[in-house]
Amino acid sequence: MTQSLEDYLEMISFLADEGAVRVTDIALRLGVSKPSVLSALKNLEEKGFIVHEHYGNVRLTDAGIQRANLIRGRHHDLTNFLVQALGVKDEIAEKDACQMEHFLSAETLSAMKAFLSKR
């Protein structure tokens, strides 16, 4: 899955925590156009991660929930590492974690978590 699609899935998950998820909400939060959102939703639906009702809400499937939780977990772990181990400011750590979460291996993430647990 591409970085962009992971970002969409993560955002859908965050929005779902708050209630119903609409195309407009996703576009506003990610700062993209509605056609861009619709294109991404089509891809995510084809991959089995979401269900999107025509002119309706977006809902994560079980597979989508699992994948979104994995993405959110990586983001959380990276943010914690940057803040706690390196002293990076929260706002910067959030932005950096968003970029890093797509590229670091599971081994590196595991090592970062282990490092924090030993502190």
C-alpha positions as CSV (number, residue, x, y, z in Angstrom):
1,M,0.0,0.0,0.0
2,T,1.3,3.5,-0.8
3,Q,2.1,6.1,1.8
4,S,-0.8,8.2,0.6
5,L,-3.3,5.4,1.0
6,E,-1.9,4.7,4.5
7,D,-2.5,8.3,5.3
8,Y,-6.1,8.1,4.1
9,L,-6.7,4.9,6.1
10,E,-5.2,6.4,9.2
11,M,-7.3,9.6,8.9
12,I,-10.5,7.5,8.3
13,S,-9.7,5.7,11.5
14,F,-9.2,8.9,13.5
15,L,-12.4,10.4,12.1
16,A,-14.3,7.2,12.9
17,D,-13.2,7.6,16.5
18,E,-15.2,10.9,16.4
19,G,-18.3,9.5,14.6
20,A,-19.5,9.2,11.0
21,V,-16.8,9.7,8.3
22,R,-17.6,11.7,5.2
23,V,-15.6,12.6,2.1
24,T,-15.7,16.3,3.0
25,D,-14.2,15.6,6.5
26,I,-11.4,13.6,5.0
27,A,-10.7,16.3,2.4
28,L,-10.6,19.0,5.0
29,R,-8.4,17.2,7.5
30,L,-5.9,16.1,4.8
31,G,-6.0,19.4,2.9
32,V,-6.9,17.7,-0.4
33,S,-9.7,17.9,-2.9
34,K,-12.8,15.8,-2.8
35,P,-11.9,14.1,-6.2
36,S,-8.6,13.1,-4.6
37,V,-10.4,11.6,-1.7
38,L,-12.8,9.7,-3.9
39,S,-10.0,8.2,-5.9
40,A,-8.2,7.1,-2.8
41,L,-11.4,5.6,-1.4
42,K,-12.0,3.6,-4.5
43,N,-8.5,2.1,-4.1
44,L,-9.0,1.4,-0.4
45,E,-12.4,-0.2,-1.2
46,E,-10.9,-2.4,-3.9
47,K,-8.3,-3.6,-1.4
48,G,-11.1,-4.5,1.1
49,F,-10.2,-1.9,3.7
50,I,-13.3,0.3,3.6
51,V,-16.9,0.4,2.4
52,H,-18.0,3.7,0.9
53,E,-21.7,4.2,0.3
54,H,-22.4,6.3,-2.8
55,Y,-22.9,9.9,-1.4
56,G,-22.7,8.4,2.0
57,N,-20.4,7.6,4.9
58,V,-17.1,5.7,4.8
59,R,-16.7,2.7,7.1
60,L,-13.6,0.6,7.8
61,T,-13.9,-3.1,7.3
62,D,-12.4,-5.5,9.8
63,A,-9.2,-5.6,7.6
64,G,-9.3,-1.8,7.5
65,I,-9.5,-1.6,11.2
66,Q,-6.5,-4.0,11.6
67,R,-4.4,-2.1,9.1
68,A,-5.3,1.3,10.5
69,N,-4.5,0.2,14.0
70,L,-1.1,-1.0,12.8
71,I,-0.4,2.3,11.1
72,R,-1.6,4.3,14.2
73,G,0.5,2.1,16.5
74,R,3.7,2.8,14.4
75,H,2.9,6.5,14.5
76,H,2.4,6.4,18.2
77,D,5.6,4.5,18.9
78,L,7.7,6.7,16.6
79,T,6.3,9.9,18.2
80,N,7.0,8.5,21.7
81,F,10.6,7.6,20.7
82,L,11.3,11.0,19.2
83,V,9.9,12.9,22.2
84,Q,11.1,10.6,25.0
85,A,14.5,9.4,23.7
86,L,15.5,12.4,21.6
87,G,13.7,15.3,23.3
88,V,12.0,16.5,20.1
89,K,9.1,18.9,20.6
90,D,5.6,17.2,20.4
91,E,4.5,19.1,17.3
92,I,7.7,18.3,15.3
93,A,7.7,14.7,16.5
94,E,4.1,14.2,15.2
95,K,5.0,15.5,11.8
96,D,8.3,13.5,11.6
97,A,6.6,10.4,12.8
98,C,4.0,10.8,10.1
99,Q,6.8,10.6,7.5
100,M,8.9,8.0,9.2
101,E,6.0,5.5,9.8
102,H,5.9,4.5,6.2
103,F,9.5,3.6,5.7
104,L,11.0,2.1,8.8
105,S,11.3,-1.6,9.1
106,A,9.5,-3.6,11.8
107,E,12.9,-4.5,13.2
108,T,13.9,-0.9,13.6
109,L,10.5,0.0,15.2
110,S,10.9,-2.9,17.6
111,A,14.4,-1.8,18.6
112,M,13.1,1.7,19.3
113,K,10.3,0.3,21.5
114,A,12.8,-1.9,23.3
115,F,15.1,1.1,23.8
116,L,12.4,3.1,25.4
117,S,11.3,0.2,27.7
118,K,14.8,0.0,29.1
119,R,14.9,3.6,30.1
